[in-house]
Amino acid sequence: MTPSDLLTILSAVERGALSPSAAAERLATLPFEDLGHARVDHHRSLRTGLPEVIYAAGKTQEQTAAIFASLLADGVDVLATRVDAAIAEALLRAYPGAMHNPTGRTVSFRQTPVSRQSNGHIAVVCAGTSDLPVAEEAAATAETFGARVTRMYDVGVAGLHRLLAVRSDLLTADAVIVCAGMEGALPSVVGGLVGVPVIAVPTSVGYGGSFGGATALLAMLNSCSPNVTVVNIDNGFGAAYTAVLISRAASKSIPG
């Protein structure tokens, strides 16, 4: 349930268009719904402005589908991350309107009209094609929550002219997500080009000495660009969630 939905219910009760008992029934699953294997947090949108997201890794098809259905019934935009092929197929079969991003391993279902959302503009940048799964997880997450996303892929530091070619697009973003593996240098370079928050995502891409992304993580944590902050290895979702909050605040601060 979103803040707008709650205000609509309260307004209907005030006008007499909805009885108090009917309103209580609509609110019965707040603050959470106990499914036995999960307690679905229907109160999260009221607290944070964004709904709970399903982390599908380690969950069965039945568990994922039950949580997905619970969130759908609550009227929010639904996102499942780290979805394998079997779970994706089951969700798409049950909900033909759902969107599957196989590269980013997400399944989403938008219920909020775009006109009701103003969540800004986010640029998602990645160093190489091998970083695409993480970058697409970030892009799909941001799009599910109403942000406009510009993708800028394969612009790593081995060929800086590729990054400079898209600099004008970078400058229009409210926040920039940068996904990179190997030595993890790209976020520092991007941070030196833009005047907005840069969220760096180290990826587990690289040869043995990259230690599954730990080298990129440490490099990003030691960035000399002061507008760079870092999330965990391969955490495109976490980067996008934070970027949406940043860009939404930025878009609301612009007059008109």
Contacts in CASP RR format, 6 or more apart in sequence:
PFRMAT RR
TARGET T0000
AUTHOR 0000-0000-0000
METHOD contacts of the structure
MODEL  1
MTPSDLLTILSAVERGALSPSAAAERLATLPFEDLGHARVDHHRSLRTGL
PEVIYAAGKTQEQTAAIFASLLADGVDVLATRVDAAIAEALLRAYPGAMH
NPTGRTVSFRQTPVSRQSNGHIAVVCAGTSDLPVAEEAAATAETFGARVT
RMYDVGVAGLHRLLAVRSDLLTADAVIVCAGMEGALPSVVGGLVGVPVIA
VPTSVGYGGSFGGATALLAMLNSCSPNVTVVNIDNGFGAAYTAVLISRAA
SKSIPG
1 27 0 8 1.000
1 30 0 8 1.000
1 42 0 8 1.000
1 43 0 8 1.000
1 45 0 8 1.000
1 46 0 8 1.000
1 74 0 8 1.000
1 75 0 8 1.000
1 76 0 8 1.000
2 45 0 8 1.000
2 46 0 8 1.000
2 49 0 8 1.000
2 51 0 8 1.000
2 75 0 8 1.000
2 76 0 8 1.000
2 112 0 8 1.000
3 45 0 8 1.000
3 46 0 8 1.000
3 49 0 8 1.000
4 116 0 8 1.000
5 75 0 8 1.000
6 46 0 8 1.000
9 18 0 8 1.000
9 23 0 8 1.000
9 26 0 8 1.000
9 27 0 8 1.000
10 23 0 8 1.000
12 18 0 8 1.000
12 23 0 8 1.000
13 19 0 8 1.000
13 20 0 8 1.000
13 23 0 8 1.000
29 40 0 8 1.000
29 42 0 8 1.000
29 70 0 8 1.000
29 74 0 8 1.000
30 42 0 8 1.000
30 43 0 8 1.000
30 46 0 8 1.000
31 41 0 8 1.000
31 42 0 8 1.000
31 43 0 8 1.000
32 39 0 8 1.000
32 40 0 8 1.000
32 41 0 8 1.000
32 42 0 8 1.000
32 43 0 8 1.000
33 39 0 8 1.000
33 40 0 8 1.000
33 42 0 8 1.000
33 70 0 8 1.000
35 66 0 8 1.000
35 67 0 8 1.000
35 70 0 8 1.000
37 63 0 8 1.000
37 66 0 8 1.000
38 63 0 8 1.000
38 66 0 8 1.000
38 67 0 8 1.000
40 52 0 8 1.000
40 67 0 8 1.000
40 70 0 8 1.000
40 71 0 8 1.000
40 74 0 8 1.000
41 52 0 8 1.000
42 52 0 8 1.000
42 70 0 8 1.000
42 71 0 8 1.000
42 74 0 8 1.000
44 50 0 8 1.000
44 51 0 8 1.000
44 52 0 8 1.000
45 51 0 8 1.000
45 76 0 8 1.000
48 245 0 8 1.000
50 145 0 8 1.000
50 241 0 8 1.000
50 244 0 8 1.000
50 245 0 8 1.000
51 71 0 8 1.000
51 74 0 8 1.000
51 76 0 8 1.000
51 77 0 8 1.000
51 78 0 8 1.000
51 79 0 8 1.000
52 71 0 8 1.000
53 79 0 8 1.000
53 80 0 8 1.000
53 81 0 8 1.000
53 141 0 8 1.000
53 237 0 8 1.000
53 241 0 8 1.000
54 64 0 8 1.000
54 67 0 8 1.000
54 68 0 8 1.000
54 71 0 8 1.000
54 78 0 8 1.000
54 79 0 8 1.000
54 80 0 8 1.000
54 81 0 8 1.000
55 80 0 8 1.000
55 81 0 8 1.000
55 82 0 8 1.000
56 64 0 8 1.000
56 80 0 8 1.000
56 81 0 8 1.000
56 82 0 8 1.000
56 83 0 8 1.000
56 84 0 8 1.000
56 87 0 8 1.000
57 81 0 8 1.000
57 82 0 8 1.000
59 67 0 8 1.000
59 87 0 8 1.000
61 86 0 8 1.000
61 87 0 8 1.000
61 90 0 8 1.000
64 80 0 8 1.000
64 83 0 8 1.000
64 87 0 8 1.000
64 90 0 8 1.000
64 91 0 8 1.000
65 87 0 8 1.000
65 90 0 8 1.000
65 91 0 8 1.000
65 94 0 8 1.000
68 78 0 8 1.000
68 80 0 8 1.000
68 91 0 8 1.000
68 94 0 8 1.000
68 95 0 8 1.000
68 107 0 8 1.000
68 109 0 8 1.000
69 94 0 8 1.000
71 78 0 8 1.000
72 78 0 8 1.000
72 95 0 8 1.000
72 109 0 8 1.000
72 111 0 8 1.000
75 111 0 8 1.000
76 111 0 8 1.000
76 112 0 8 1.000
77 108 0 8 1.000
77 109 0 8 1.000
77 110 0 8 1.000
77 111 0 8 1.000
77 112 0 8 1.000
77 144 0 8 1.000
77 145 0 8 1.000
77 146 0 8 1.000
78 108 0 8 1.000
78 109 0 8 1.000
78 111 0 8 1.000
79 106 0 8 1.000
79 107 0 8 1.000
79 108 0 8 1.000
79 140 0 8 1.000
79 141 0 8 1.000
79 144 0 8 1.000
79 145 0 8 1.000
80 87 0 8 1.000
80 91 0 8 1.000
80 106 0 8 1.000
80 107 0 8 1.000
80 108 0 8 1.000
81 105 0 8 1.000
81 106 0 8 1.000
81 137 0 8 1.000
81 141 0 8 1.000
81 237 0 8 1.000
82 105 0 8 1.000
83 91 0 8 1.000
83 100 0 8 1.000
83 105 0 8 1.000
83 106 0 8 1.000
83 107 0 8 1.000
84 105 0 8 1.000
85 102 0 8 1.000
87 107 0 8 1.000
88 100 0 8 1.000
88 102 0 8 1.000
88 105 0 8 1.000
88 107 0 8 1.000
91 98 0 8 1.000
91 100 0 8 1.000
91 107 0 8 1.000
92 98 0 8 1.000
92 100 0 8 1.000
92 107 0 8 1.000
95 109 0 8 1.000
97 109 0 8 1.000
98 107 0 8 1.000
98 108 0 8 1.000
98 109 0 8 1.000
99 107 0 8 1.000
99 108 0 8 1.000
99 109 0 8 1.000
99 110 0 8 1.000
99 140 0 8 1.000
100 106 0 8 1.000
100 107 0 8 1.000
101 107 0 8 1.000
101 108 0 8 1.000
101 136 0 8 1.000
101 137 0 8 1.000
101 139 0 8 1.000
101 140 0 8 1.000
103 132 0 8 1.000
103 133 0 8 1.000
103 136 0 8 1.000
104 132 0 8 1.000
104 133 0 8 1.000
104 134 0 8 1.000
104 136 0 8 1.000
104 137 0 8 1.000
104 140 0 8 1.000
105 133 0 8 1.000
105 137 0 8 1.000
106 136 0 8 1.000
106 137 0 8 1.000
106 140 0 8 1.000
106 141 0 8 1.000
106 144 0 8 1.000
108 140 0 8 1.000
108 143 0 8 1.000
108 144 0 8 1.000
110 144 0 8 1.000
112 146 0 8 1.000
114 146 0 8 1.000
117 145 0 8 1.000
117 146 0 8 1.000
118 248 0 8 1.000
118 251 0 8 1.000
118 252 0 8 1.000
119 142 0 8 1.000
119 145 0 8 1.000
119 146 0 8 1.000
119 147 0 8 1.000
119 148 0 8 1.000
119 244 0 8 1.000
119 247 0 8 1.000
119 248 0 8 1.000
119 251 0 8 1.000
120 147 0 8 1.000
120 148 0 8 1.000
120 174 0 8 1.000
120 247 0 8 1.000
120 248 0 8 1.000
120 250 0 8 1.000
120 251 0 8 1.000
121 147 0 8 1.000
121 148 0 8 1.000
121 149 0 8 1.000
121 150 0 8 1.000
121 172 0 8 1.000
121 173 0 8 1.000
121 174 0 8 1.000
121 247 0 8 1.000
121 251 0 8 1.000
122 142 0 8 1.000
122 147 0 8 1.000
122 148 0 8 1.000
122 149 0 8 1.000
122 150 0 8 1.000
122 173 0 8 1.000
122 174 0 8 1.000
122 175 0 8 1.000
122 176 0 8 1.000
122 177 0 8 1.000
122 240 0 8 1.000
122 243 0 8 1.000
122 244 0 8 1.000
122 247 0 8 1.000
123 149 0 8 1.000
123 150 0 8 1.000
123 151 0 8 1.000
123 152 0 8 1.000
123 169 0 8 1.000
123 170 0 8 1.000
123 172 0 8 1.000
123 173 0 8 1.000
123 175 0 8 1.000
123 176 0 8 1.000
123 177 0 8 1.000
124 135 0 8 1.000
124 138 0 8 1.000
124 139 0 8 1.000
124 142 0 8 1.000
124 149 0 8 1.000
124 150 0 8 1.000
124 151 0 8 1.000
124 152 0 8 1.000
124 176 0 8 1.000
124 177 0 8 1.000
124 179 0 8 1.000
124 240 0 8 1.000
125 135 0 8 1.000
125 152 0 8 1.000
125 153 0 8 1.000
125 155 0 8 1.000
125 163 0 8 1.000
125 170 0 8 1.000
125 176 0 8 1.000
125 177 0 8 1.000
125 178 0 8 1.000
125 179 0 8 1.000
125 186 0 8 1.000
125 190 0 8 1.000
126 132 0 8 1.000
126 134 0 8 1.000
126 135 0 8 1.000
126 152 0 8 1.000
126 153 0 8 1.000
126 154 0 8 1.000
126 155 0 8 1.000
126 178 0 8 1.000
126 179 0 8 1.000
126 180 0 8 1.000
127 154 0 8 1.000
127 155 0 8 1.000
127 156 0 8 1.000
127 157 0 8 1.000
127 178 0 8 1.000
127 179 0 8 1.000
127 180 0 8 1.000
127 181 0 8 1.000
127 182 0 8 1.000
127 184 0 8 1.000
127 186 0 8 1.000
128 153 0 8 1.000
128 154 0 8 1.000
128 155 0 8 1.000
128 156 0 8 1.000
128 180 0 8 1.000
128 205 0 8 1.000
129 153 0 8 1.000
129 154 0 8 1.000
130 181 0 8 1.000
130 203 0 8 1.000
130 205 0 8 1.000
130 206 0 8 1.000
131 153 0 8 1.000
131 179 0 8 1.000
131 180 0 8 1.000
131 181 0 8 1.000
131 203 0 8 1.000
131 205 0 8 1.000
132 153 0 8 1.000
133 234 0 8 1.000
134 179 0 8 1.000
134 201 0 8 1.000
134 203 0 8 1.000
134 234 0 8 1.000
134 235 0 8 1.000
134 236 0 8 1.000
135 151 0 8 1.000
135 153 0 8 1.000
135 177 0 8 1.000
135 179 0 8 1.000
135 201 0 8 1.000
135 236 0 8 1.000
137 236 0 8 1.000
137 237 0 8 1.000
137 240 0 8 1.000
138 177 0 8 1.000
138 179 0 8 1.000
138 201 0 8 1.000
138 236 0 8 1.000
138 237 0 8 1.000
138 238 0 8 1.000
138 239 0 8 1.000
138 240 0 8 1.000
138 243 0 8 1.000
139 149 0 8 1.000
139 151 0 8 1.000
139 240 0 8 1.000
140 240 0 8 1.000
141 236 0 8 1.000
141 237 0 8 1.000
141 238 0 8 1.000
141 240 0 8 1.000
141 241 0 8 1.000
141 244 0 8 1.000
142 149 0 8 1.000
142 177 0 8 1.000
142 240 0 8 1.000
142 243 0 8 1.000
142 244 0 8 1.000
143 149 0 8 1.000
145 240 0 8 1.000
145 241 0 8 1.000
145 244 0 8 1.000
146 244 0 8 1.000
147 243 0 8 1.000
147 244 0 8 1.000
147 247 0 8 1.000
147 248 0 8 1.000
150 169 0 8 1.000
150 172 0 8 1.000
150 173 0 8 1.000
152 163 0 8 1.000
152 166 0 8 1.000
152 169 0 8 1.000
152 170 0 8 1.000
154 162 0 8 1.000
155 162 0 8 1.000
155 163 0 8 1.000
155 165 0 8 1.000
155 166 0 8 1.000
155 186 0 8 1.000
156 162 0 8 1.000
156 163 0 8 1.000
156 180 0 8 1.000
156 186 0 8 1.000
157 163 0 8 1.000
157 185 0 8 1.000
157 186 0 8 1.000
157 189 0 8 1.000
160 189 0 8 1.000
163 186 0 8 1.000
163 189 0 8 1.000
163 190 0 8 1.000
163 193 0 8 1.000
167 193 0 8 1.000
170 176 0 8 1.000
170 190 0 8 1.000
170 193 0 8 1.000
170 194 0 8 1.000
171 193 0 8 1.000
171 194 0 8 1.000
173 194 0 8 1.000
173 196 0 8 1.000
173 247 0 8 1.000
174 196 0 8 1.000
174 246 0 8 1.000
174 247 0 8 1.000
174 250 0 8 1.000
174 251 0 8 1.000
175 196 0 8 1.000
175 197 0 8 1.000
175 198 0 8 1.000
175 199 0 8 1.000
175 243 0 8 1.000
175 246 0 8 1.000
175 247 0 8 1.000
175 250 0 8 1.000
176 190 0 8 1.000
176 191 0 8 1.000
176 194 0 8 1.000
176 196 0 8 1.000
176 197 0 8 1.000
176 198 0 8 1.000
176 199 0 8 1.000
176 243 0 8 1.000
177 198 0 8 1.000
177 199 0 8 1.000
177 201 0 8 1.000
177 236 0 8 1.000
177 239 0 8 1.000
177 240 0 8 1.000
177 243 0 8 1.000
178 186 0 8 1.000
178 187 0 8 1.000
178 190 0 8 1.000
178 198 0 8 1.000
178 199 0 8 1.000
178 200 0 8 1.000
178 201 0 8 1.000
179 201 0 8 1.000
179 203 0 8 1.000
179 236 0 8 1.000
179 239 0 8 1.000
180 186 0 8 1.000
180 187 0 8 1.000
180 200 0 8 1.000
180 201 0 8 1.000
180 202 0 8 1.000
180 203 0 8 1.000
180 205 0 8 1.000
180 216 0 8 1.000
180 220 0 8 1.000
181 202 0 8 1.000
181 203 0 8 1.000
181 204 0 8 1.000
181 205 0 8 1.000
181 206 0 8 1.000
181 210 0 8 1.000
181 213 0 8 1.000
181 215 0 8 1.000
181 216 0 8 1.000
182 205 0 8 1.000
182 206 0 8 1.000
182 210 0 8 1.000
182 215 0 8 1.000
182 216 0 8 1.000
183 215 0 8 1.000
183 216 0 8 1.000
183 219 0 8 1.000
184 200 0 8 1.000
184 202 0 8 1.000
184 215 0 8 1.000
184 216 0 8 1.000
184 219 0 8 1.000
184 220 0 8 1.000
185 219 0 8 1.000
187 198 0 8 1.000
187 200 0 8 1.000
187 220 0 8 1.000
187 223 0 8 1.000
187 225 0 8 1.000
187 228 0 8 1.000
187 230 0 8 1.000
188 220 0 8 1.000
188 223 0 8 1.000
188 224 0 8 1.000
188 225 0 8 1.000
188 228 0 8 1.000
189 225 0 8 1.000
190 198 0 8 1.000
190 225 0 8 1.000
191 198 0 8 1.000
191 223 0 8 1.000
191 225 0 8 1.000
191 227 0 8 1.000
191 228 0 8 1.000
192 225 0 8 1.000
192 227 0 8 1.000
194 227 0 8 1.000
195 227 0 8 1.000
196 227 0 8 1.000
196 246 0 8 1.000
196 250 0 8 1.000
197 227 0 8 1.000
197 229 0 8 1.000
197 243 0 8 1.000
197 246 0 8 1.000
198 225 0 8 1.000
198 227 0 8 1.000
198 228 0 8 1.000
198 229 0 8 1.000
199 228 0 8 1.000
199 229 0 8 1.000
199 230 0 8 1.000
199 231 0 8 1.000
199 239 0 8 1.000
199 242 0 8 1.000
199 243 0 8 1.000
200 220 0 8 1.000
200 223 0 8 1.000
200 228 0 8 1.000
200 229 0 8 1.000
200 230 0 8 1.000
200 231 0 8 1.000
200 239 0 8 1.000
201 230 0 8 1.000
201 231 0 8 1.000
201 234 0 8 1.000
201 235 0 8 1.000
201 236 0 8 1.000
201 239 0 8 1.000
202 213 0 8 1.000
202 214 0 8 1.000
202 216 0 8 1.000
202 217 0 8 1.000
202 219 0 8 1.000
202 220 0 8 1.000
202 230 0 8 1.000
202 232 0 8 1.000
202 233 0 8 1.000
202 234 0 8 1.000
203 213 0 8 1.000
203 216 0 8 1.000
203 233 0 8 1.000
203 234 0 8 1.000
204 210 0 8 1.000
204 212 0 8 1.000
204 213 0 8 1.000
204 233 0 8 1.000
204 234 0 8 1.000
205 213 0 8 1.000
205 216 0 8 1.000
206 212 0 8 1.000
206 213 0 8 1.000
209 215 0 8 1.000
210 216 0 8 1.000
212 233 0 8 1.000
213 233 0 8 1.000
214 233 0 8 1.000
216 233 0 8 1.000
217 230 0 8 1.000
217 232 0 8 1.000
217 233 0 8 1.000
220 228 0 8 1.000
220 230 0 8 1.000
221 230 0 8 1.000
223 230 0 8 1.000
231 238 0 8 1.000
231 239 0 8 1.000
231 242 0 8 1.000
END
